[in-house]
């Protein structure tokens, strides 16, 4: 199915059906203006203004939906007829679409906030233009979001997991990526779904997502997984500003814990590659380092920022690892029992992890 999200860019950015394309009938400013008219003047005034805004850019919107040039001759009269119907019976009219179209091959599915006027009108317009099949997502994004929340709340805390833990810079996320290449559907990369490395500097070079988008990504990923046990990186309850669903977090705490280690100098090199490879990384780091210096003690004031300004990034990374990140890790994982300890700086890490999975797969309880 080809999902088309007709909501404004800001609504789409916060969350959307995975894989959906955003073809906003109103931009952020237009949506705000229509809402203001609705509350300050009248629904009729808001509708009339909204229709004018939509008509002004409708040709481009249709081209984005259909992937081809669209002349006004194709849609102008149909749009006017639909707009007239909306204007006569505001709040009562329902533009019917054939919900059986959803089972047709290559169907386009349009949706807005609640599956109302925006999506019904666009579906009717496209179908009347002969560009079907086009269906409406019943209940719109609101219904989809409700389904995601129900799915998240039902995640079992007994899913068998192999949990990769270890101090910052040992390459746990890289191990997940390599495992996924060898065994598709065997990994849950929470940091990738959150677009955050789960540390004080974890959003440098990334674009962290909202809680709803994080949950959408988790539900979509779980639907694409192979049979457990699955590999996952050990996290605290939060990854940046988003929270891991309770059932999944409980499964992480109950899963088989695997410690990943690497020498300090190897980790320094890894972090340099991970962070400094992004545009504007040095500027972003310079903004964040004073906070970390304050957490590390007054004797560190200016040392990290000064070292970075002089290009001594290895000294900065080493100071952060030894005096900030490693103590945090040791405190967090103190007393944890590990099934195995493996080295990421040695060849064979992926093979060793797969062997551990195969050894335990027959003993793993059902999800």
N, C-alpha and C positions, 0 to 999 in steps of 0.2 A: 504494500500500500504506500501511496505517496501522501504523507500528512502535511497539510498546509495550515500554518498557524496565522490567523488573521488579526491577532492582537497587536498592540503597540510594541515597538522594540524593547521598551523597558520591561513590559510584562514577559516577553519572550526571553529576555536575558535572565530574568529571575528563575524561570523554569519553563520547560516545554516537553512535549512528547518526544522521546529520543528519536533523532533522525528527521524531525519535522523541519520544514522550511518556513522562514518567517516572511510573509507577504502582508505587511500591516496595512489595513484599510485606512487607519489614521496613525500619524506619527505621534510621538510623545506629547508635543505641544497641542496638536489637534485634539487628541483624546482629553487632555486637561481642559481645553476650551469648551468642548462639548459637555463635559461633566459640570463645569461651572454654570453654563447656560441652563442645564437641566435643573440644577438646584436653585439658582438665583432667579430664573425667569419662568421657564415652563418646559415640559417634555417636548411639546410641539416645536418650540424654538430650537431646542437642542437637536432634534431630528432634522429639521430643515437645514441647519448649519452643517451638521454632519454629512448630509447627503451632498451638499455643495462641495465640501472638502473631498469626499470620496470620488465624485464625478470628475473633479479637476485632475486627479492622477490615476483614474481607473484604467486608462489604456496601458500605462506602464505596469500596473499591478497585474493585469491580465497577461501581459507579455511575460512577466516573471512566473506566473502560474503555468502558462502553456509552453513556454520556451520558444516562442516564435513571435514575429511581428503581428500586431492586432490593430486593425483600423477601426475608427469610430463607427463606420457603417455596420460593422459586425455586432456591436454591442449597444449603440446609442439608443435606439428605439426600445430595445428590451429593457434597458436600465430605466428609461423614463416611465415605462409601463409599471415596472416593479415599484419605483419610487412613488408613483401616484397611488398605488394600492397601500403602501405603507402610510402615506400621508392621510388617507381617508379614514383608516381604522387603527390609529396608533394604539398599541397595547393589546389589541384584540386579534390582529391578523396573524396567521401562521402560514408561512410559505412552505408548503409541503414538499418534501423530497422523498424519493424512494429509498427507504432504509434497506431494501433487499439488494441495492446496488453494492453494498459493502462486501458482498461475496463475489463480485465480478472481478476478473483479472485486471490488473493495472488500474484499479479504482483510485481516484483522488478522494481524500477525506479532509474536509475543511472543518476547522473548529475555531471558536472564540471563547469568551469567558464561560458562558453557560449554554452554548449551543443555540443561541437565540437569533436576533435579527441579523447580526453581521454574517454569521456562517450560513444561515438559511437563505439569505438574500444572494450571497455569492454562489451557493450551490444551485439555486434556481436559475440565476443568470447563466452560469456555465452550461447547465443542462439544456436550457432553452437555446443557447448558441450552438448546440450540437456537439459540445466538448465533453460530454459525459463518458463513462459514468462518474458522477460526483455525488458523494454522500456527506452527511453531517455527522460528526461525532456526537452522539446523544449525550446531553448534559455538559458538553464542552470540556474545557480544561478543568473546571471545578469537579466534574465527575471523575476525570482522570486522576486528579490529585487525591480525591477520596480513595480511589482504588489503590494508589501507591501507599497511602498511609495505612490502609488495612493490610497490605502486603508486608510492609515494614514491621508492623506490630505482630505479625504472625511468624516472623523469622524464628526458627527454633534455636534455643540455647544449647542444643546437644548436637549440632552439626559437627562432624569430625573434622578438625583442622590441624594442619602442621604450621605452627606459628614461628616465624623467623624473628629472632630478637638479637640485639647487639648494639654496641655504642654507635654514635653518629659517625658516618663516613665509612662503614664497612661494606656498603653496597647492597643492602637488603633489597631495595627497589630494583636494582639492576638484576639481582638474582631472580626476582619474580618475572621480570621481562624475559630473561633467558629461559626460564622454565616454561613460560607461556608459548614461546616459539617451538619448544620441543614437545610440549603437552598442552595443546590448545584447550581452554576451558578448565584448567586446573588451578588458576590463580585468581585471587581477589586483591587488586591493587587499590586500596582505599585512598592512598595519597594521590594516585593518578586521578581517581574519580573526584576527589576534593580539590584537585589542583593546588595542593599545599604539601610541603615536605614535613609538616607536623613539628616545627621548631620555631624559635623566635625569628629566624631568618627564612622561614619556610616558604614565603610567598614571593621571594625575589625571583624574577623571571617567569612567574606564573600568573594566572588569573583565577584566584579562588572563587568557588561557586557558592551559591546559596544553599541553605539546608534543604529546601525542596528539590533543587537540582541534584544535590548529593544523593538524596533518597531515590530520586528517579533513576540515577545511574546505577545505584546498588540493585534495585529491583530488576532493571533491564539486564544487568550482568548476571544476576542469579538465574534468570531465565535462559541464559546462554551457557551455563556451566555444565561440565561433564559430571559424572558421579563423584561424590567425595570419597576420601578426604581431599581437601583443597589446601593450597599454600596461601598464607596471608602474612603480612608483616605485623608484628606486635605493636600496638599503639596504646596510648592512654584513651580515655573515653572520647576525647575530642581530637580532631585533626584540624588544626587551625581554629576556625570559628564554628565548624560544623561538628555535630555530635553523631557518633556511631550508634546505630539502633541497638537497643538493649539486648535483644536476643543474640545478635551477632557478637556483641562485646562479651556476653557471657560464654559463648562458644569459644571465643579467643582465649579467655581466661582458663577454660577447661581443657583446651586442646593440648596436643603434644608440643612442648616448647623446645625450640632448637636454637642454640646460641651460635652466632656468627662472629668471628674474630678476625682481626687483621692488625699488623704492626702500625704504630703511630705514623711513621713517615709515609706509608702506603695510604693511609687515610687522609693525610694532609694533601697528597697529590690528587686523590679522588675528589676531595671537596673543592680544590682549586678548579678542576675540570667541571665539576657540577655547577658551581656558582658563577665563576668568572667568565664562563663562555657565553653569558647572556648580555645583550646590549644594555648599557646603563647599569650593569651590575655593581660596578665600583661606587657609583653615586648612591645607589640604593643601600649598599652596605655601609657607606659613610653615615647615612642618616640613622641607621639602626644601631651601630656599634656603641654610641654613648649610653644607650639603655643597658646593653650587656655589660659595659664597663662598670656602671653603677651597681649592677647585681653582683659583680665579681669583687667589689671592694674599692675603697678610695685609692689604693695604690695603683689601680689600673686606669685611673682617669686620664684620658688622652693617649694612652699607650697604643691601643688598638687602632684608633682613628689615625694617629700619627704614623704608625707602621704602614697602614694601608696607603696613606698619602705618599709615602716614600717608595711604594711598590714592593714592600716586604710582606707580601700576602702569605707566604709560608709561615712566617713568624706569627702573623695574626691568626691563621688557622690553627697552628699548634697551641697558641695561648688559649684560644677558645675551647679546643678539645680538652686540654689538660685541666683547665681551671673553671670551666662552665659546664660543658656538655657531659663529660665523663662522670663527674660527681653526681649530676642529675640522674644519669643512667644507673649508676651503682645504687643510688638510693631507691629508685623506682623498682629495680629488679632484685633487690636484696631478698634472699631467702627463696627465690624461685627455683624450682627443680627443672633441670634441663635433660631432655632425652638424649641429646648428643651435642657436642661442640665441634664446629667445622670452621675451616679457614677460607676466607674469600680471596686471599692473595695467592692461593695455590690453585693449580688446575684441578678440575674434577668436581667443583662444588655442585654444579647442577646434577651430575651423575650421582653424587652421594645423596643429594636430597631426594632424587627419584627412587633410589634404593630404599631409603627410609620410608617413603610413601608405600612402596610395594610390600615392604615387610609388615607394615601396620594396616594395610588396606583390608585384609581379611578379618582383622580383629575389630575394625571400627564399627561402632554402633550405628544403626540407621539414623538418617537425619529426621 
